[in-house]
Amino acid sequence: MGLTIHYNISTQRRLTPAAVRELIAPLRDKSVALGFAEVGEWMEVGPDFPGAWHFPRDTKTAADVLPPQAGWLFYASPGEGSEGVLMGLCRYENVSGWRLQGFCKTQYSSCHGWEHFLKCHRNVIELLWAAEALGLRLKVHDEGELWESGSHAQLRGNLDKYNQCVAAFSGALKDAAGIEKFDLAAAQLARGRYPGVRGVSIGKNFDTPIESAEADYVACLRKVYAHADYIAVNVSSPNTARLRELQGRDGLERIVGALHSERVQLERSHGRHVPLLVKIAPNMDQEQLAALAATLRSLEVEGVIATNTSTDLSSLGADWPDAHRGGLSGAPLHSLSLSVIRQLRSALGPAFPIIGVGGIVSAERALATLNAGANLIQIYTGFAFRGYRLVEEILDALR
Ligand SMILES: Cc1cc2nc3c(=O)[nH]c(=O)nc-3n(C[C@H](O)[C@H](O)[C@H](O)COP(=O)(O)O)c2cc1C
């Protein structure tokens, strides 16, 4: 999902590989002239090249997909955050002429601002316009609609729409519900051999009254204690009715008090101390946040995780369908989450551990979260959409 340019380039002319190479030679020079961040060398490819498969019209299974028999290709990277674009032409068995099918998702270059995104998206479109100008046949589906319209305003509107869509889509996915699913997750955790730090988020069932919620938290703690490195005490998911009420002094004292007592027993039986961190919402005014910080200090929890998703969906616009409304995560959450972390750091002092989370979709934002006062960071929506590449980018920025 998300702001992709799909392209299909072809020429029906009967050309030798050498003639094809000559015909499309200007495209690599064009990429350099346009200022693509990286432009690779021409590659002469054959059937062992995996990136240029052809999907004939009646493709049903992987066996119908054709590898190139021969071709000339190069990769170019439009810029930070954008996928690379593959350019050139290939020949395929029983397919007339030379062609190439490809796509390039540019959406996440918008994590580096509109100007940067515009440059990346426009670069790809300009390169395709240049291919058309060489007499090649182009079929393009541009989700940004710049190809058809040439309009930056239209592109901007589509970018905003897709970014809102990503944020709302992630938020609308509901948390795993019910103790049976929790049992399954706990069993997976017990079997898992993951060598890294394992945090487990615990909460109450949606149908447990808020007044007796502590029993659910304690039950969850017992099930995962042996396998968790820390516990996130989730009192802030917007998907569970009234859950956020537990962020008040009375609620927190009740939940954390019950967890502390249970942990004393668990520590003894398992011979290990598992830290408890309270996970909080971003939708609090200064006064509420100051009161929460005071409660956190008095409760002697080992840290705070800021923040969960936001219930303020105003950035999505009024006509967003109710069915797609959930807690807002991802890019639009970042500034709100940063401001909560800043206030917490100033209220809690320099030594209190804060895990920063919310809208970290680029290395720049990871650094901003750390600079706001977080000791550690977590990524969810950014990871779901950008994967390990985001982790690598953040690690590079931290080196
Ligand atoms: C689909 C989905 C499920 C989530 N489930 C939980 C959860 O079970 N417990 C929790 O503490 N936070 C949960 N969160 C909140 C995330 O941990 C995170 O705080 C939030 O998404 C903001 O980070 P992000 O902008 O990187 O996504 C969930 C978020 C999403 C989008």
The ligand as a MOL file (V3000), in Angstrom:
LIG
                    3D

  0  0  0     0  0            999 V3000
M  V30 BEGIN CTAB
M  V30 COUNTS 31 33 0 0 0
M  V30 BEGIN ATOM
M  V30 1 C -2.2160 -2.4520 15.4630 0
M  V30 2 C -1.6080 -1.9270 16.7080 0
M  V30 3 C -1.6620 -2.6940 17.8760 0
M  V30 4 C -1.1070 -2.2110 19.0550 0
M  V30 5 N -1.1560 -2.9830 20.1800 0
M  V30 6 C -0.6260 -2.5280 21.3240 0
M  V30 7 C -0.6710 -3.3300 22.5140 0
M  V30 8 O -1.1840 -4.4430 22.5240 0
M  V30 9 N -0.1310 -2.8180 23.6470 0
M  V30 10 C 0.4650 -1.5910 23.6730 0
M  V30 11 O 0.9680 -1.2020 24.7290 0
M  V30 12 N 0.5330 -0.8090 22.5530 0
M  V30 13 C 0.0040 -1.2460 21.4050 0
M  V30 14 N 0.0620 -0.4640 20.2700 0
M  V30 15 C 0.6940 0.8630 20.3030 0
M  V30 16 C 2.1420 0.7800 19.8110 0
M  V30 17 O 2.8970 -0.0240 20.6910 0
M  V30 18 C 2.7800 2.1850 19.7620 0
M  V30 19 O 2.7720 2.7480 21.0620 0
M  V30 20 C 2.0250 3.1310 18.8360 0
M  V30 21 O 1.6080 2.4490 17.6610 0
M  V30 22 C 2.8720 4.3370 18.4520 0
M  V30 23 O 4.0540 3.9420 17.8060 0
M  V30 24 P 4.2280 3.9900 16.2000 0
M  V30 25 O 3.8810 5.3640 15.7330 0
M  V30 26 O 5.6700 3.6120 15.9680 0
M  V30 27 O 3.2890 2.9510 15.6460 0
M  V30 28 C -0.4850 -0.9260 19.0800 0
M  V30 29 C -0.4340 -0.1720 17.9040 0
M  V30 30 C -0.9830 -0.6450 16.7260 0
M  V30 31 C -0.9280 0.2130 15.4970 0
M  V30 END ATOM
M  V30 BEGIN BOND
M  V30 1 1 1 2
M  V30 2 1 2 3
M  V30 3 2 2 30
M  V30 4 2 3 4
M  V30 5 1 4 5
M  V30 6 1 4 28
M  V30 7 2 5 6
M  V30 8 1 6 7
M  V30 9 1 6 13
M  V30 10 2 7 8
M  V30 11 1 7 9
M  V30 12 1 9 10
M  V30 13 2 10 11
M  V30 14 1 10 12
M  V30 15 2 12 13
M  V30 16 1 13 14
M  V30 17 1 14 15
M  V30 18 1 14 28
M  V30 19 1 15 16
M  V30 20 1 16 17
M  V30 21 1 16 18
M  V30 22 1 18 19
M  V30 23 1 18 20
M  V30 24 1 20 21
M  V30 25 1 20 22
M  V30 26 1 22 23
M  V30 27 1 23 24
M  V30 28 2 24 25
M  V30 29 1 24 26
M  V30 30 1 24 27
M  V30 31 2 28 29
M  V30 32 1 29 30
M  V30 33 1 30 31
M  V30 END BOND
M  V30 END CTAB
M  END
